Amino acid sequence: MSLEPIDPETALELYLADRENNVTEGTIRSHRSRLSHFVRWCEQKEITNLNNLTGRKLHRYRLWRRDEGDLSVATEKTQMDTLRVFIRWVESVDGAPEDIHVKIRSPTLTGDDNVRDAMVDTERAEELLGYLRRYEYATRPHVVIALMWHTMMRVGAIHSLDVADFDPEEKSLEVVHRPEKGTPIKNSTDGERLVALSDEVCQLLIDWIEQRRKDVTDEHGREPLITTSQGRAHTTTLRNDCYRYTRPCISTGECPHGRDIDDCRAAEYGHASECPSSESPHSFRRGGITHSLQQDWPMRAVGDRANVSEQVLEMHYDQRTEKEKMEQRRDYLDRL
């Protein structure tokens, strides 16, 4: 095979451009983020042509990334698996030695290596939502965090919602995959669903739309449900709402880490995620799922609502203890 020279940065841009029509925007961002470390390493090692990759060089990158990033086993596997896909693509355009991707090794997950347990528990979620109801009712952060907890939606799904997707009569939200109009959702059309709302959440959305929502349209002429003065609220904005309001100092006025709130960097705009106690949207999703299971929701009902298979639900999201599961099963003994 005759190779054609290609530098790492050019290869990455061509790879992402090739994939952007087949995967979601979120996947493109994730791959860019993971592979940017490889490009950075190549710059440090003065590797300017991927034609010259060897198995030993790729192994050295793995060791460098593990040490430099202080990675968990699961994160290391994700990053190396993404690198393997990328290098295989580079091979396909005659940019790397044939089958060099098979020499990229990643760890084998065992036991709980692949289970992430960060979660907002029921007590903390109710405390935060109580604060928002009392002091910041029907603001964007209140609406966003309430939807994360009660509907268990991913950030991308919340971002995709239009005003027309909310039916106050049926008390429901419709999640729709609209890639041609800028709002794809995870699992594409398989992620489409109707989500029932409680009376409280339904009224919250009504009050948000009538009193607080910025009356704007997006570049496709749609009326987003969650807005800023600039248009549809970006997923980064939604994540920042979550990080910002899960800092304990917001609802309690105190810092459990002994920091001076006035001088704390995490209290500055855009740095909320640096607070050790701030939580990601995924932690809210996991907490909402676990809360529903603790309330005796059937596994299938929770999975359908959250758009996740029962197998993945049990492996990655169900944070109930074995004792909790036993006690819930005990309730069925009288029916035998």
N, C-alpha and C positions, 0 to 999 in steps of 0.2 A: 504494500500500500504506500503510495506517495503522499507524504504529509505536506500541508501548507502551513506556514508559520502563522500563529495567532497568539496575541498576548492575553493574559487572564481577564483583564477588564473588558476588552472587546468581546471575548467569548461569553462573558456573563451577560452583557447587553443583548447579544444575538440570541442567546438561550432564552432569556426572559421574553424577548419580542416574539420568539417562535411559540412560546407557551401561552401567551396572554389571551389568545382566542379560545383556548381549551380549558382553562382553569379560572377560578375566581380571582378577583383583585387581591383578596386576602392571602391566597396562596402565593401569588406573585410577590407580595410584600414579604412574606415569610421566607421564601427562597432567596430573595435579594439580601435579606438580613443575614441568613445563615451563611450564604456563599461570600458575603463581603469579607468575612474573616479569612477565607482562603485567598482572596485577592490581596488582602493586606499582608498575609504571610508571604505570598509570592513576591510582593514588593520588597519586603525585608530581606528575603533570600536572593533577590535579584533574578528571579525566574521570569523572564520576559517572553518566553515562547513555550506553550504547552506541548509542543512536539517533544520536548526534552523531559517530560515527566517519567518517573520510574516508580516502581513499587516502594522502594526505600524512601524516596522523597515524600510520597503520600503518607507513609507510616510516620515519618518525622513530623509532618503536619498534624497528624492525629495526636501525637504526644504533646506537641506545642499547644494545640487548641485545648486539650484536656487540662494542662497546667495553667495556661494563660487565662482560661475562662472559669476555672474551678467548677467544672461541669458535673452535674449528676450523671449517673449511668444512663438514665432515660434521655437526657438532653444530648449527651454525647452520641447516642445511637441515632437520634433524629438528625443531628448535624452531619454525621458521616453517611447516613443513608441518602440525604439530600445531595451531598457531594458526589456520591456514586452515580446518581441519576444525571447530574450535570456533566460529569466526565464521560459518561456513556454517550451523551448527546454530542459532546465535543469530538469524540471518536467518529460519530456519524457524519461530521462535516470535515473529516480528514484533518483534524486539529490535534489529535493525541494518538499515541501508539495503540494499535488494535488490542482490544480486550484488557487495557490497563485498568479499567474500572473494577475488574474482578479482584484486583489486589487491594482494593480499599476495604479495610476491615472495620467492623463496628461491633460493639459489645452485644452479647446475647442477654436479653432481659430474663431475670428469674424472680420468682416470688413477687414481692411488692415493688420491684424496681420501676415498673411502668405505671404505678398508681400514684397520682398526685392527690394529696389530702388537704390542700389549702381550702378552707371553707368558712363562710360566714355562718355562725350558728343562729338558731332561732332567736335566742335572747338578744344578741347583738343587732340582728336585723330589725327586730321589733323596737328596740331602743332608738335606733337611727330613724326608722320610719315615724316613730312617735315624735321625735324632735322635728322632723320635716313637716309633719302635719300641723304642728303647733306654731312653728316659727317661719317656715318657708313653704306654706301650702301652695300647691299647684304651680310651683316654679319648675323649670326644666329639670334640675337635679332630682326633685321630688318625683316627678313623673318617670324619669329614666330609672331611678333606683327601685321604685315601686314595680315597674314592669319587669325589671331583672329578677326581682324576688318572686312576684306572684305568677308571672307567666313562664319563667325559666327560659326566656328567649336569649339567644346569642345577641351580641352587640350588632352584628350585621343585619339581623332580622329587625331589630328596633330601628336601626338606621333606614331600613327599606320601607317602613310604614308610611302610608299617605293618610290624610284626613278621611278620605273616602273608604279606607280599609276598616275604619271604626264604625260599628253599627250600634248606636246607643239603644235602639229598640230591642235588638237581639242580644245585647250585652256581649259583644264579641269583637275580636280583631281578626282580620284575614291576612295571613302572611303569604306573599306572592313573589315568585322569582321573576324579576324583570331585568335581565342583563342588557337588553337593547336600550333600556332607559336608565342605565346607570346604577341599578340596585340588584345585583345578583345576590342570592342567599346560599348558604352552605347546603349541600346536597341537591342543589338545583330544584327541579320540579318536585323531587321527592321530599323537599323540605316545606312545600306549600301545605298550609293547614289553617283551620279555623280554631281560634283559641277563645274559650269562654272566659268572661270576666266576672269578678265579684261585684256586688252593688257598689262597694266602696271604691274600687279601682275604676269602675265605669263612671261614677260621679266625678272622680278626680280628672279623668280625661275630658269630660264635658266642661268642667271648670277651667282646665288648661286651655282648651280651644276657645272658649268664650272670653276668658279674662287675660291670659298670659301669652298665648302663642303668637309669635311674630307672623303677621299675615303676608307671607312671601311665597313665591313659587321657585322651583329649581330650574335648571337649564333646559329641562324637558317639558316645562310648562305644568308640572305636577305640583300639588299642594302637599308638602311633607307634613307628617304629623308632628315630628320633633324638629324644631327650627331654632336658628339663631337669626340675628338681623341680616346675616349674609345669605341665608337660604337653608337648605337641608343640613341639619347638624351632622358633622363628620363623625366617623366612628372614633377618631382620636378625642373629639370633644366629649363623647359619651363615656369613653374610658376615663378621661380626666375627671368627669363628674363623680364617677364611682371612687376613684382614688382620693379625691379631695374630701368627699363627705364621709369616708370611712376612717379618716384620721380621728382619733379619740378626742382631740382638743376641740373639734367642731361641736360635738354634742355634749361634752362634759366640761369643757373649759380647762381641762387639766391634761398634762402630758405624762403618760405612764413610764416614759423613758428618761425623765428627769431633765428634759431640755427646756430652755427658755423659749416660750412660744414666739415671742417678739423677734428673737434672733434665729429661729429655726429655719434652715434652708427649705425644709419640706413644707413650710407654711407659705413659701413664695409661689407665685403663679407658675404653673408648669412643672413644679417639682414635688407635687403631692405624693407621687409614687415612691419617693425616697423615705417616707415615713415608715418605720418598721412595722407599724400596725395598720397601714393602709391596705386595702384589699382590691383585687382585680375584679372585673365583671364576671370572670369565670368562677371566682370564689362565691359570688352571689348565686350564680346558676347552680353550682354544686350544692350550696346551702339550701336553695329553694327546692331542689330535687329531693334532698335528704329529708327536709321538713315534710314534704308531701308524703314520702314513704313512711315517716314516723306517724303521720296522721291516718295511716292505714289505706292510703290510695293503692289500688292494684298496680303492680309493676308496669303492666301494659298501658294503663291509662296515663301514668307519668311519662312513659316513653313516647307515647303519641303526642302528648302536650309539649314535651321538650324537644321532640324530633330527634330521638336517639334510640337505637335498638336496645332490647332488653339485655343482650349480652354485654354491650358497651356500658349500659347503665349500671349493671351489677359490678363490672370490673373497675370503672373509673369514677363513678358518681355516687354510688350508694355508700354513705359514710356511717350507717347505723352499726352499732356494735353487735357482736354475735348474741349478747344477752338481750338487746333490744329486739332483735329478730325472733329470738326464742319466745319472749313474752308476747309478741304480737301473734305468733303462731298459736300460743296457748289459748287465745280467744276463740279459736276454731274448734277446740276440743269438745265443747258442748254440742257441736253440730254433728259429731261422728255417731 
